[in-house]
């Protein structure tokens, strides 16, 4: 069976690369490897989501980076929000190990806890915000669960922020979030990517 970036224990031959990338006017250093998502750059959708996310309106509490990959979301936000704690949840153990290495080399390891988790399975906390670039190739059932179950893992006033391409299910995700939370907003659109946000009220 072919491996994907959402494979739990990738056996693909290692092919590590370290590179730098600007986020929030800071330069971050990322090490990536074969078998992880967007290993050569911080993908465009993630960048649009990070820029659209309102760091000021969420309540006190931890922030969940769901499907963290090698960590660009939690690491860049931790640098921007030094008083916040983050949980980086990722099914792929290779990607999760890279998240923790990258957190270390970007000076934010003390803010980030890594958890190997299939969706919310090993994530018992409630959060001020959940951000996710869901693994569309894992199938609609997985993405639907990541969005619908977020409501059980948010503090009052907490936000779920999601990036999806229009052609990869953004309209149906918007409908699902509206039904689940009673509200949804498109907070950004760029090159076919939609940033959707719901508030747990």
VOBA-1610 file (N, C-alpha, C; in pm, whole numbers, padded with zeros to 5 digits, always signed):
BEGIN
Unk+00084-00119+00000Unk+00000+00000+00000Unk+00088+00125+00000Unk+00053+00222-00083Unk+00132+00344-00093Unk+00122+00424+00037Unk+00232+00487+00072Unk+00232+00571+00191Unk+00192+00714+00154Unk+00134+00783+00253Unk+00094+00922+00236Unk+00150+01002+00353Unk+00134+01134+00344Unk+00183+01217+00455Unk+00101+01196+00582Unk-00015+01130+00571Unk-00094+01100+00691Unk-00076+00954+00734Unk+00026+00886+00681Unk+00061+00752+00728Unk+00116+00764+00870Unk+00076+00670+00957Unk+00113+00682+01098Unk+00263+00665+01121Unk+00321+00562+01059Unk+00463+00533+01078Unk+00531+00517+00941Unk+00568+00627+00878Unk+00624+00618+00743Unk+00755+00538+00741Unk+00773+00461+00635Unk+00897+00386+00618Unk+00975+00435+00495Unk+00924+00541+00432Unk+00993+00600+00317Unk+01137+00634+00356Unk+01230+00612+00265Unk+01370+00645+00292Unk+01385+00792+00328Unk+01461+00817+00435Unk+01479+00955+00481Unk+01549+01040+00374Unk+01506+01165+00366Unk+01567+01260+00273Unk+01552+01399+00335Unk+01629+01423+00440Unk+01612+01547+00516Unk+01672+01667+00445Unk+01602+01779+00460Unk+01652+01907+00409Unk+01618+02014+00513Unk+01707+02110+00529Unk+01683+02224+00617Unk+01685+02351+00534Unk+01585+02436+00556Unk+01572+02558+00478Unk+01509+02666+00564Unk+01513+02788+00518Unk+01452+02898+00593Unk+01332+02951+00518Unk+01240+03012+00594Unk+01118+03064+00533Unk+01066+03181+00618Unk+01021+03290+00553Unk+00968+03404+00629Unk+00820+03389+00661Unk+00785+03409+00786Unk+00646+03413+00831Unk+00636+03525+00935Unk+00532+03606+00924Unk+00514+03719+01019Unk+00640+03806+01027Unk+00706+03829+00916Unk+00826+03913+00912Unk+00941+03858+00995Unk+00936+03731+01026Unk+01047+03663+01094Unk+01096+03551+01001Unk+01221+03513+01017Unk+01275+03403+00937Unk+01283+03278+01024Unk+01219+03171+00979Unk+01216+03045+01052Unk+01301+02941+00979Unk+01357+02851+01055Unk+01441+02745+01001Unk+01367+02612+01020Unk+01337+02545+00911Unk+01262+02419+00917Unk+01346+02305+00859Unk+01343+02193+00929Unk+01397+02068+00874Unk+01280+01980+00836Unk+01281+01929+00713Unk+01174+01842+00664Unk+01234+01712+00613Unk+01147+01620+00574Unk+01192+01486+00536Unk+01092+01427+00438Unk+01134+01321+00372Unk+01040+01245+00289Unk+00927+01192+00376Unk+00808+01183+00319Unk+00695+01127+00392Unk+00618+01227+00476Unk+00649+01359+00459Unk+00571+01461+00530Unk+00512+01558+00428Unk+00408+01630+00470Unk+00334+01720+00381Unk+00415+01846+00351Unk+00416+01886+00224Unk+00476+02011+00178Unk+00617+02028+00232Unk+00703+01932+00196Unk+00836+01926+00258Unk+00934+02029+00204Unk+00900+02098+00095Unk+00996+02192+00035Unk+00965+02338+00064Unk+00847+02365+00114Unk+00808+02503+00145Unk+00687+02501+00237Unk+00662+02613+00305Unk+00536+02627+00379Unk+00428+02651+00275Unk+00333+02560+00267Unk+00237+02565+00156Unk+00152+02692+00162Unk+00104+02730+00046Unk+00035+02858+00032Unk-00089+02868+00121Unk-00168+02761+00126Unk-00289+02762+00207Unk-00260+02789+00354Unk-00155+02726+00406Unk-00117+02748+00546Unk-00079+02893+00569Unk-00007+02951+00474Unk+00033+03092+00487Unk-00089+03184+00491Unk-00187+03156+00404Unk-00308+03238+00402Unk-00382+03226+00535Unk-00389+03103+00589Unk-00456+03081+00717Unk-00386+03156+00830Unk-00254+03148+00835Unk-00179+03217+00941Unk-00202+03367+00935Unk-00203+03422+00815Unk-00222+03567+00801Unk-00363+03610+00837Unk-00460+03521+00817Unk-00600+03556+00843Unk-00639+03536+00989Unk-00568+03450+01059Unk-00603+03416+01198Unk-00588+03538+01288Unk-00694+03570+01362Unk-00693+03684+01453Unk-00644+03639+01591Unk-00519+03671+01621Unk-00458+03628+01746Unk-00516+03700+01867Unk-00584+03811+01845Unk-00626+03897+01956Unk-00766+03866+02010Unk-00847+03793+01933Unk-00988+03782+01975Unk-01020+03652+02049Unk-00922+03563+02062Unk-00950+03434+02126Unk-00936+03445+02278Unk-01005+03357+02351Unk-00996+03361+02497Unk-00861+03309+02547Unk-00841+03316+02677Unk-00722+03258+02738Unk-00725+03107+02718Unk-00609+03046+02707Unk-00603+02901+02693Unk-00502+02857+02589Unk-00484+02726+02579Unk-00391+02668+02483Unk-00447+02674+02341Unk-00357+02659+02246Unk-00394+02656+02104Unk-00354+02522+02046Unk-00445+02460+01969Unk-00420+02330+01907Unk-00389+02346+01759Unk-00274+02293+01720Unk-00235+02282+01578Unk-00266+02138+01539Unk-00380+02118+01473Unk-00430+01983+01444Unk-00384+01940+01305Unk-00306+01832+01301Unk-00242+01793+01176Unk-00122+01883+01152Unk-00032+01884+01249Unk+00073+01987+01257Unk+00179+01974+01148Unk+00193+01856+01086Unk+00302+01838+00991Unk+00435+01855+01061Unk+00526+01932+01000Unk+00656+01957+01064Unk+00655+02084+01148Unk+00536+02144+01167Unk+00520+02245+01270Unk+00513+02392+01234Unk+00497+02432+01107Unk+00502+02575+01077Unk+00394+02658+01146Unk+00274+02602+01166Unk+00166+02679+01228Unk+00196+02706+01375Unk+00216+02600+01453Unk+00237+02620+01597Unk+00368+02693+01625Unk+00472+02666+01547Unk+00602+02729+01572Unk+00598+02879+01542Unk+00540+02917+01428Unk+00535+03059+01395Unk+00442+03135+01489Unk+00330+03075+01527Unk+00239+03142+01619Unk+00298+03150+01760Unk+00371+03048+01801Unk+00434+03052+01934Unk+00533+03168+01943Unk+00601+03192+01833Unk+00696+03304+01832Unk+00622+03437+01841Unk+00504+03443+01781Unk+00422+03564+01785Unk+00349+03581+01917Unk+00322+03470+01985Unk+00239+03470+02105Unk+00317+03403+02219Unk+00419+03469+02273Unk+00509+03404+02368Unk+00445+03362+02499Unk+00326+03415+02529Unk+00258+03377+02654Unk+00162+03260+02637Unk+00152+03207+02516Unk+00059+03096+02489Unk+00131+02960+02488Unk+00057+02859+02531Unk+00103+02721+02515Unk+00032+02660+02394Unk+00102+02570+02326Unk+00049+02507+02205Unk+00058+02356+02217Unk-00039+02288+02155Unk-00032+02143+02137Unk-00026+02117+01987Unk+00077+02045+01944Unk+00091+02006+01804Unk+00051+01860+01793Unk-00064+01834+01732Unk-00116+01697+01719Unk-00098+01651+01575Unk-00040+01532+01560Unk-00006+01483+01426Unk-00003+01331+01428Unk-00069+01267+01330Unk-00072+01120+01325Unk+00063+01063+01280Unk+00134+01136+01197Unk+00258+01088+01135Unk+00374+01109+01233Unk+00430+01000+01285Unk+00532+01014+01391Unk+00659+01082+01339Unk+00690+01063+01212Unk+00808+01129+01155Unk+00787+01280+01151Unk+00668+01322+01108Unk+00637+01465+01104Unk+00637+01524+01245Unk+00582+01451+01341Unk+00577+01501+01478Unk+00717+01519+01535Unk+00806+01425+01509Unk+00945+01437+01555Unk+01010+01561+01493Unk+00979+01588+01367Unk+01032+01708+01302Unk+00975+01835+01366Unk+00848+01833+01403Unk+00789+01949+01472Unk+00868+01983+01597Unk+00900+01882+01676Unk+00971+01908+01801Unk+01115+01954+01775Unk+01179+01899+01674Unk+01313+01947+01637Unk+01307+02091+01588Unk+01207+02121+01507Unk+01193+02256+01454Unk+01156+02356+01563Unk+01076+02313+01659Unk+01044+02400+01773Unk+01171+02435+01849Unk+01257+02335+01865Unk+01384+02356+01935Unk+01473+02454+01858Unk+01485+02434+01729Unk+01579+02518+01655Unk+01525+02658+01627Unk+01395+02678+01654Unk+01338+02813+01644Unk+01311+02876+01780Unk+01356+02810+01886Unk+01352+02871+02019Unk+01217+02873+02088Unk+01125+02784+02046Unk+00992+02784+02108Unk+00953+02647+02166Unk+01052+02561+02187Unk+01022+02425+02234Unk+00952+02426+02369Unk+00977+02527+02452Unk+00914+02532+02585Unk+00766+02565+02577Unk+00717+02610+02461Unk+00575+02644+02445Unk+00493+02534+02379Unk+00560+02435+02319Unk+00489+02339+02233Unk+00500+02197+02288Unk+00386+02132+02304Unk+00379+01991+02341Unk+00337+01912+02218Unk+00413+01812+02180Unk+00379+01729+02066Unk+00300+01606+02109Unk+00196+01572+02035Unk+00112+01456+02066Unk+00088+01378+01937Unk+00122+01249+01936Unk+00085+01167+01821Unk-00061+01128+01837Unk-00143+01169+01743Unk-00287+01152+01760Unk-00355+01144+01624Unk-00447+01050+01612Unk-00536+01042+01497Unk-00654+01133+01528Unk-00657+01246+01463Unk-00756+01350+01493Unk-00748+01387+01642Unk-00857+01372+01717Unk-00857+01416+01857Unk-00836+01301+01956Unk-00798+01184+01907Unk-00794+01064+01991Unk-00711+01081+02118Unk-00596+01146+02109Unk-00507+01163+02223Unk-00499+01307+02270Unk-00602+01384+02239Unk-00604+01527+02272Unk-00723+01555+02364Unk-00705+01544+02497Unk-00819+01555+02587Unk-00855+01699+02624Unk-00767+01795+02599Unk-00788+01931+02647Unk-00897+02004+02570Unk-00933+02120+02624Unk-01014+02218+02551Unk-00926+02338+02522Unk-00951+02401+02408Unk-00857+02499+02356Unk-00923+02634+02327Unk-00839+02738+02329Unk-00884+02872+02291Unk-00899+02883+02141Unk-00821+02803+02068Unk-00828+02804+01921Unk-00776+02671+01868Unk-00835+02628+01758Unk-00787+02513+01683Unk-00763+02561+01540Unk-00644+02534+01488Unk-00614+02566+01348Unk-00579+02437+01277Unk-00630+02422+01155Unk-00600+02300+01080Unk-00601+02324+00929Unk-00504+02262+00865Unk-00501+02246+00720Unk-00525+02096+00699Unk-00651+02054+00690Unk-00682+01911+00701Unk-00629+01830+00582Unk-00599+01703+00606Unk-00544+01616+00500Unk-00653+01570+00405Unk-00680+01650+00305Unk-00791+01624+00212Unk-00778+01485+00149Unk-00655+01444+00120Unk-00635+01315+00054Unk-00669+01197+00145Unk-00681+01221+00274Unk-00720+01113+00366Unk-00867+01078+00352Unk-00943+01165+00284Unk-01084+01135+00259Unk-01178+01226+00336Unk-01300+01234+00285Unk-01399+01325+00343Unk-01435+01289+00486Unk-01437+01160+00517Unk-01474+01117+00652Unk-01377+01173+00756Unk-01249+01170+00724Unk-01147+01221+00817Unk-01161+01371+00834Unk-01174+01443+00723Unk-01186+01588+00729Unk-01313+01628+00804Unk-01423+01561+00775Unk-01549+01591+00843Unk-01536+01573+00994Unk-01472+01466+01036Unk-01453+01442+01179Unk-01367+01551+01243Unk-01261+01593+01175Unk-01174+01697+01229Unk-01251+01827+01253Unk-01345+01858+01164Unk-01421+01982+01178Unk-01536+01967+01277Unk-01613+01860+01264Unk-01732+01843+01348Unk-01697+01819+01495Unk-01589+01744+01520Unk-01553+01712+01658Unk-01480+01826+01729Unk-01443+01929+01654Unk-01375+02044+01715Unk-01461+02109+01822Unk-01592+02103+01803Unk-01684+02169+01897Unk-01668+02112+02039Unk-01624+01988+02052Unk-01605+01926+02183Unk-01470+01961+02245Unk-01388+02034+02171Unk-01251+02060+02218Unk-01219+02210+02223Unk-01324+02292+02223Unk-01303+02436+02230Unk-01361+02494+02359Unk-01293+02594+02413Unk-01345+02671+02524Unk-01449+02770+02473Unk-01537+02818+02558Unk-01633+02921+02514Unk-01560+03042+02454Unk-01605+03080+02337Unk-01539+03189+02266Unk-01422+03145+02180Unk-01390+03017+02187Unk-01279+02963+02109Unk-01315+02952+01962Unk-01212+02949+01879Unk-01234+02948+01734Unk-01174+02824+01668Unk-01243+02779+01563Unk-01190+02678+01472Unk-01159+02749+01341Unk-01033+02743+01299Unk-00991+02808+01175Unk-00936+02701+01081Unk-00990+02697+00960Unk-00963+02588+00865Unk-00927+02647+00729Unk-00830+02585+00661Unk-00803+02621+00522Unk-00837+02504+00432Unk-00914+02533+00327Unk-00950+02434+00226Unk-00962+02504+00091Unk-00926+02434-00013Unk-00950+02487-00146Unk-01097+02470-00183Unk-01146+02562-00262Unk-01285+02554-00306Unk-01312+02421-00374Unk-01219+02377-00461Unk-01239+02254-00537Unk-01218+02130-00452Unk-01165+02147-00330Unk-01143+02032-00241Unk-01237+02030-00122Unk-01351+02098-00136Unk-01455+02081-00035Unk-01483+02198+00055Unk-01430+02317+00024Unk-01458+02432+00109Unk-01608+02461+00124Unk-01687+02456+00016Unk-01831+02485+00033Unk-01902+02387+00127Unk-01871+02256+00116Unk-01937+02160+00205Unk-01884+02173+00348Unk-01757+02208+00363Unk-01702+02230+00497Unk-01768+02351+00562Unk-01791+02454+00483Unk-01858+02574+00535Unk-01997+02539+00586Unk-02069+02458+00509Unk-02204+02415+00549Unk-02198+02333+00678Unk-02103+02241+00687Unk-02088+02157+00806Unk-02056+02242+00929Unk-01966+02337+00915Unk-01930+02423+01028Unk-02047+02510+01073Unk-02125+02559+00978Unk-02243+02638+01011Unk-02344+02554+01089Unk-02361+02429+01047Unk-02455+02339+01116Unk-02404+02301+01255Unk-02273+02281+01267Unk-02215+02235+01393Unk-02207+02347+01497Unk-02164+02465+01453Unk-02139+02575+01546Unk-02251+02679+01549Unk-02337+02677+01447Unk-02439+02781+01437Unk-02385+02909+01376Unk-02258+02908+01334Unk-02200+03025+01269Unk-02077+02981+01191Unk-02046+03054+01086Unk-01923+03034+01010Unk-01898+03160+00929Unk-01772+03196+00913Unk-01737+03311+00831Unk-01621+03274+00740Unk-01622+03327+00618Unk-01506+03318+00530Unk-01419+03439+00562Unk-01308+03417+00634Unk-01229+03532+00679Unk-01120+03570+00580Unk-01096+03484+00480Unk-01002+03519+00373Unk-01025+03426+00255Unk-00993+03477+00136Unk-00995+03397+00013Unk-00875+03439-00070Unk-00801+03341-00122Unk-00685+03375-00205Unk-00651+03255-00293Unk-00650+03278-00424Unk-00611+03176-00522Unk-00685+03043-00502Unk-00815+03052-00473Unk-00895+02931-00458Unk-00895+02872-00318Unk-00814+02927-00229Unk-00812+02882-00088Unk-00910+02965-00007Unk-00990+02895+00072Unk-01085+02961+00162Unk-01039+02938+00306Unk-01041+03046+00384Unk-01016+03033+00527Unk-01151+03048+00598Unk-01193+02940+00660Unk-01322+02934+00728Unk-01300+02942+00879Unk-01388+03015+00946Unk-01375+03023+01091Unk-01511+03017+01158Unk-01521+02934+01262Unk-01639+02925+01346Unk-01600+02955+01491Unk-01695+03010+01565Unk-01673+03043+01705Unk-01764+02954+01790Unk-01705+02893+01894Unk-01784+02813+01987Unk-01846+02906+02091Unk-01977+02922+02084Unk-02047+03018+02170Unk-02127+02949+02278
//
